[in-house]
Structures are given as structure tokens and as C-alpha cells.
Amino acid sequence: MNDMNDNHDSHAEIATNDFDTRGNSTPVDETPTTLRRPNPNGDEKIPTGSPPNNKGTAKKRLPRALAALAALAVTVAVGVYYFRFVAPFESTDDAFIAAHATTVAPQIAGRVAQLLIHDNQDVKQGDLLLEIDPVDYQAKLAQAQANLAAARSQLAQAKAQFAVDEAKEDEERANIAAVEAQAAYAQTNLKRLEAIGNVGVSQNQIDVAQTQLSSNVADVQVALNKISAAEAQAALSKASIVTAEANVEQSEAAVQQAELNLSYTKITAPETGYVTHRTVEQGAYIQPGQALLAIVPRQIWVVGNFKETQLTHMRPGQSVTVHVDAYPQIKFTGHVDSIQSGSGAQFSLFPPENATGNYVKVVQRVPVKIVLDEISDANIVLGPGMSVEPKVRVN
């Protein structure tokens, strides 16, 4: 009976919903109605429309799966990119091009007579850059050559005088032999007369023989003195030769210096490269050691200041890719040449002194020399100080 009453009430409720308050009929709502069934635990609403749509739930699950798959693919791609294009490389933006620029300076003073170069000109080793007025140095060379000729003439005179003095010395030596022979004869004659005595010769003859002996002995002494004088004169002449030879050598050195000074009036390129930082102008008076210009050679390299923590796996010979700010569309290649033994700060003008004051640890940078491969394009101009970004493959 209760079931019948419940069903009756339900049908009555449905019928009542078909009419509005005015008694007019209204369309039945297509929304599934709910039937109430008795339940010991309470009323339970059961949908009376179509069954649940499982296709809609599947459609909602599909985008989630695709999103998870896409996230996984992105993670894998990022990992592959990192381990292939990031992890095996070390790079820095603290890097510049370097080269050994040679400063050109004169060795003599003078006025610039000819200036044969212009800014950024490509020159070869030995090319004439400028010329100093050579008139003064030509005159000094002529004077030095005249002094050399006079010194050589004095040397010839000294040698001739030495020959005369040597001949005179020989003559005096020959003369003393004759004088000594006469003295010996006079002594022998005196002894002979003295042996005869007054019986065979007169006293006058004996006295004459004694006088002759004394005269000959004096002549021998005079001859000996003349020999000494001749020897001294010969020694003096020989010393004059040495002095004259020294004067000749000095004059020859003066001539060579004058020739060098004259050659210094022509200033040539010490090496092949490009003219940079030119400060000289034609007609200017320049001094020895004055910087006139600089020659930057074609051989350049890159100095990359890497952090010390980036040097763990860096070795000489590893390949390098260099990006130059001036040529972003070109990829330059090279290799690591060497790694400096010490940080850049240690060799600065004022190196840090960490033993005093408060210490704060800072990651240091170490210069690494990178040699570029040969650049075939002549239109590419790379010079010291240009910014680059090297990337070293360390694995």
C-alpha cells in the first residue's frame, strides 16, 4: 500500500509540473527528472534520462596526456641540448683580440722631409715610411771621411819615420864597430911603443899614441850614446805608429757612425702589418725615441679571461669557436694555445694583497691565449682591443 501511495504521489507530482499556476500547459523540461525510491537509509535520487557519457570523459583525459607527453619531450630536448651544446663548452664575454704592436721611433733628430704613409695603410717589412732631412748628416759624414784620410796620412808618416829611425840606428851600430876597432888599434900601438921604450922610440911618440887611444875611447862612448839615441827615436816612432793606428780606427768608427746616422734618416717598417696610431706629420721636427706610429702585425690572437672554475677541463690544443662582435655573421675558429700561470689580477699594476685587512673570496679570472686559424678574407680587419666571445670545447 505504501508503494502504491508513493507511486501515486510521484505521478501526481509529474502531472502537476506539466501545468503552470494559471493552468496553461508548458513544455516539459528535457532535463532528466529524478525519481525517488524508498530506501531504508533515505531517499535516493536516480536519473531517469540517458546513461552517463563516457566519450566526454575520454576527451577530457586526452589533452592531459598530450600535455604530459609534450612536457616530457621538452625535458628530454632540454637535457639533450644541455649535454650536447652547453655542458661540453666553456665560454666568456670577457675576451679581446691582442697583438704585438711595434712602436716606430727615430734614432736621430731632424725635420721630416717626406712622409710616405697614411693611417691604416698596409705595409711590408722594409717599406720606406718617412725620411728625415739628410743634409746635416751628409755634411757630418764628409767631415768624418776627411778626418779618416788625415789619420791614415799620419799613420803613413809615422811608419816612414820609424823606417828612417831604424836605418839611423843601424848606421850608428855600424859606426861604433869602426870606432871600437880604431880604439883597439890605438891601444895595441900604445902597448907596442911602451914595450920598445925610450931606446927605440921617442917619448913624444908614446905620448901621441896615448892621446890617440884616449880619443878613440871617447869616440866609442859617443857612438854608444848615438846608438842609445837612435834606439829611443826608433821606439818613439814605433809608438807614433800605434797612436796613428788608433787615430785611424777612431776615424773609421766616426765614419761608420756618420754613415749609420745618415741611414737613420730613412725610417722603414720593422715588420709587415698595418699603420696605426700615427702622430707624425710632414715638416715636423722629431727627437730620438719619439713615438711616431705603430705597426700592428697580421698575426693576432684572442685573450679570453676565463673564471678559474672554468679551467678544470681546459687544455692546450682544444678547439675554439670565436664570435667577433664586429662580424656577427662570421664564425671564426681556432685552438687554445696556452693558459697563463697566474690570474690576471696578480700581474696588474697593483696586485691584491690578501694577507692584510678583511678577506673576501672572489672568483679570479685567468687569461687564456687562443690562436685563430688563418683568415683568408682580406676585407676582414681584426685589431687589438676588439671584443670577442670565445667558446672552448672542453670535452
TIMAR-681271 format. One record per residue (C-alpha): x, z, y; residue in one letter. Coordinates in steps of 0.2 Angstrom, whole numbers. Each point is the difference from the previous one (the first is absolute). Example, Ala and Ser with C-alpha at 12.3 -4.5 7.8 and 13.67 -1.06 7.14 Angstrom:
BEGIN
62,39,-22,A;
6,-3,17,S;
***
This chain:
BEGIN
0,0,0,M;
14,4,12,N;
8,-17,-4,D;
-16,-9,4,M;
-2,10,16,N;
18,-4,5,D;
-3,-19,-4,N;
-16,0,10,H;
8,8,15,D;
14,-12,-1,S;
-11,-15,0,H;
-10,7,14,A;
15,2,10,E;
5,-18,-3,I;
-17,-6,5,A;
0,11,16,T;
17,-9,5,N;
-9,-16,0,D;
-11,4,15,F;
5,6,17,D;
-9,13,9,T;
-13,-12,7,R;
-4,-7,-17,G;
9,-16,2,N;
10,-7,-14,S;
19,-1,3,T;
13,-9,-10,P;
7,10,-14,V;
18,5,3,D;
11,-9,-11,E;
12,15,-1,T;
-1,7,-18,P;
-12,15,-1,T;
4,15,-8,T;
-10,8,-14,L;
0,18,-3,R;
0,6,-18,R;
-2,18,-5,P;
16,8,-5,N;
2,17,-6,P;
14,2,12,N;
-9,-8,15,G;
-6,-17,5,D;
12,-15,-3,E;
-2,-15,10,K;
2,-16,-10,I;
2,-17,9,P;
-13,-12,-5,T;
8,-16,8,G;
14,-11,-7,S;
15,7,-10,P;
16,5,9,P;
11,-15,6,N;
17,1,-10,N;
6,-17,8,K;
0,8,18,G;
11,15,-7,T;
12,-13,-7,A;
1,-9,16,K;
5,16,9,K;
14,4,-13,R;
8,-18,2,L;
6,2,18,P;
8,17,-4,R;
9,-8,-15,A;
6,-14,11,L;
6,12,13,A;
10,10,-12,A;
7,-16,-8,L;
5,-6,18,A;
8,17,4,A;
10,0,-16,L;
6,-18,4,A;
5,5,17,V;
10,15,-6,T;
9,-11,-13,V;
4,-13,13,A;
6,13,12,V;
11,8,-14,G;
7,-17,-5,V;
3,-5,19,Y;
9,17,3,Y;
11,-1,-16,F;
4,-18,3,R;
1,-2,19,F;
3,17,7,V;
9,12,-12,A;
15,-12,-4,P;
4,-2,18,F;
7,10,15,E;
-3,-6,17,S;
3,6,18,T;
-4,-6,18,D;
15,8,7,D;
12,-15,-3,A;
9,-12,11,F;
11,-15,-1,I;
19,4,3,A;
15,-11,3,A;
18,2,5,H;
0,-6,18,A;
17,-4,7,T;
3,3,19,T;
10,-13,9,V;
12,7,13,A;
15,-8,10,P;
18,5,-3,Q;
5,-5,18,I;
-7,1,17,A;
-5,-15,10,G;
-15,-10,7,R;
-11,-10,-12,V;
4,-18,3,A;
-12,-7,-13,Q;
-15,7,-9,L;
-4,-11,-15,L;
-14,10,-9,I;
-18,6,3,H;
-11,14,-6,D;
-4,-1,-19,N;
11,-15,-3,Q;
5,-3,-18,D;
19,0,0,V;
14,-3,-14,K;
16,10,-2,Q;
13,-7,12,G;
-12,-8,12,D;
5,1,19,L;
-11,13,9,L;
7,1,17,L;
17,-3,9,E;
9,11,13,I;
9,-9,14,D;
17,-3,-8,P;
11,-4,16,V;
7,18,2,D;
5,1,-18,Y;
8,-18,0,Q;
11,6,14,A;
5,16,-9,K;
4,-11,-15,L;
11,-11,10,A;
9,15,7,Q;
3,7,-17,A;
7,-16,-7,Q;
12,-1,15,A;
6,18,-4,N;
2,-5,-18,L;
11,-15,5,A;
11,12,12,A;
2,12,-14,A;
5,-13,-13,R;
13,-6,13,S;
7,17,2,Q;
1,2,-18,L;
10,-17,-1,A;
12,7,14,Q;
3,16,-9,A;
4,-9,-16,K;
12,-11,9,A;
8,14,9,Q;
2,9,-17,F;
9,-15,-7,A;
12,0,15,V;
4,18,-2,D;
3,-2,-18,E;
12,-14,4,A;
9,11,13,K;
1,14,-13,E;
8,-11,-12,D;
12,-6,13,E;
5,17,4,E;
3,4,-18,R;
12,-15,-1,A;
9,5,15,N;
4,17,-6,I;
8,-7,-15,A;
12,-9,11,A;
3,15,11,V;
3,11,-15,E;
12,-13,-7,A;
10,0,16,Q;
1,19,0,A;
6,0,-17,A;
14,-12,4,Y;
5,10,15,A;
1,15,-10,Q;
11,-8,-13,T;
11,-8,13,N;
2,17,8,L;
5,8,-17,K;
13,-14,-3,R;
8,2,17,L;
1,19,-2,E;
8,-2,-17,A;
14,-11,8,I;
2,12,14,G;
11,-2,15,N;
14,-8,-11,V;
-9,-17,-2,G;
-14,0,14,V;
-1,7,17,S;
-11,15,6,Q;
-9,-12,11,N;
-6,-10,-15,Q;
-6,16,-9,I;
-9,5,15,D;
-8,-17,2,V;
-6,1,-19,A;
-8,17,3,Q;
-9,-6,15,T;
-6,-15,-10,Q;
-6,11,-13,L;
-10,11,12,S;
-8,-15,8,S;
-5,-7,-17,N;
-7,17,-5,V;
-10,0,16,A;
-7,-17,-3,D;
-6,5,-17,V;
-10,14,8,Q;
-7,-11,13,V;
-5,-12,-14,A;
-8,14,-10,L;
-10,4,16,N;
-6,-18,2,K;
-6,0,-18,I;
-10,16,3,S;
-7,-8,16,A;
-4,-16,-9,A;
-9,9,-14,E;
-10,10,12,A;
-5,-16,9,Q;
-5,-8,-16,A;
-10,15,-5,A;
-9,0,17,L;
-4,-19,-2,S;
-7,4,-17,K;
-11,13,7,A;
-5,-12,14,S;
-6,-12,-14,I;
-11,14,-8,V;
-7,3,17,T;
-3,-18,3,A;
-8,-2,-17,E;
-12,15,4,A;
-4,-8,17,N;
-4,-16,-9,V;
-12,9,-13,E;
-8,9,15,Q;
-3,-17,9,S;
-7,-8,-16,E;
-12,14,-2,A;
-5,-2,18,A;
-3,-18,-3,V;
-10,4,-15,Q;
-11,12,9,Q;
-2,-12,14,A;
-6,-13,-12,E;
-12,12,-8,L;
-7,5,17,N;
-2,-18,4,L;
-9,-3,-17,S;
-11,15,4,Y;
-8,-10,14,T;
-10,-9,-13,K;
-12,12,-8,I;
-7,-7,-17,T;
-13,7,-12,A;
7,12,-12,P;
-13,-4,-14,E;
-15,-11,-3,T;
-16,6,7,G;
-12,1,15,Y;
5,4,18,V;
-9,16,5,T;
0,12,14,H;
10,-11,12,R;
5,8,16,T;
13,-12,7,V;
-3,-13,13,E;
11,-15,5,Q;
11,5,15,G;
0,19,-4,A;
16,10,0,Y;
2,9,-16,I;
12,14,-6,Q;
8,3,-17,P;
-12,8,-12,G;
-16,-4,10,Q;
-14,-4,-12,A;
-5,-18,4,L;
-12,-4,-15,L;
-3,3,-18,A;
0,-11,-15,I;
-13,5,-13,V;
5,-8,-17,P;
-12,-9,-12,R;
3,13,-13,Q;
-13,13,2,I;
-8,14,-11,W;
-14,13,1,V;
3,19,2,V;
-15,9,-7,G;
-1,19,4,N;
-9,6,-16,F;
-5,18,-3,K;
11,9,-12,E;
-14,2,-12,T;
-1,-19,-2,Q;
17,-1,-6,L;
-3,7,-17,T;
0,-17,-9,H;
8,-11,13,M;
16,-9,-6,R;
11,-13,7,P;
-5,-17,-6,G;
-19,3,0,Q;
-10,-14,7,S;
-8,2,17,V;
-14,-9,9,T;
2,1,19,V;
-15,-3,13,H;
7,-4,17,V;
-12,4,14,D;
5,-16,10,A;
-4,-11,-15,Y;
-15,8,-9,P;
-4,-16,-10,Q;
17,-1,-8,I;
6,11,-14,K;
19,3,0,F;
9,6,-16,T;
16,9,-3,G;
8,15,-10,H;
6,17,3,V;
18,0,4,D;
5,18,2,S;
-7,17,5,I;
8,10,13,Q;
9,16,-6,S;
-9,12,12,G;
-16,0,11,S;
0,-9,16,G;
-2,16,10,A;
16,7,-7,Q;
10,-14,9,F;
-10,0,16,S;
8,5,17,L;
-6,18,-2,F;
-2,4,-19,P;
-12,14,-4,P;
8,17,-3,E;
-12,9,-12,N;
11,15,-2,A;
-6,8,16,T;
-17,4,7,G;
-16,-2,-10,N;
0,-14,-13,Y;
-14,-12,-3,V;
2,-11,-15,K;
-3,-18,5,V;
0,-15,-11,V;
16,-10,4,Q;
2,-19,1,R;
15,-9,-8,V;
5,-17,6,P;
-1,-13,-14,V;
9,-17,3,K;
-10,-15,-6,I;
8,-17,0,V;
-11,-15,3,L;
0,-16,-10,D;
6,-15,9,E;
-12,-7,12,I;
-1,-19,0,S;
-12,-2,15,D;
11,-2,16,A;
-15,3,11,N;
-1,18,-7,I;
10,12,12,V;
3,17,-6,L;
10,12,11,G;
5,18,0,P;
-13,13,5,G;
-15,-11,-6,M;
-13,11,-10,S;
-3,-4,-18,V;
-9,9,-15,E;
10,-1,-16,P;
-8,3,-17,K;
12,4,-14,V;
-5,-2,-18,R;
7,16,-9,V;
-7,-3,-17,N;
***
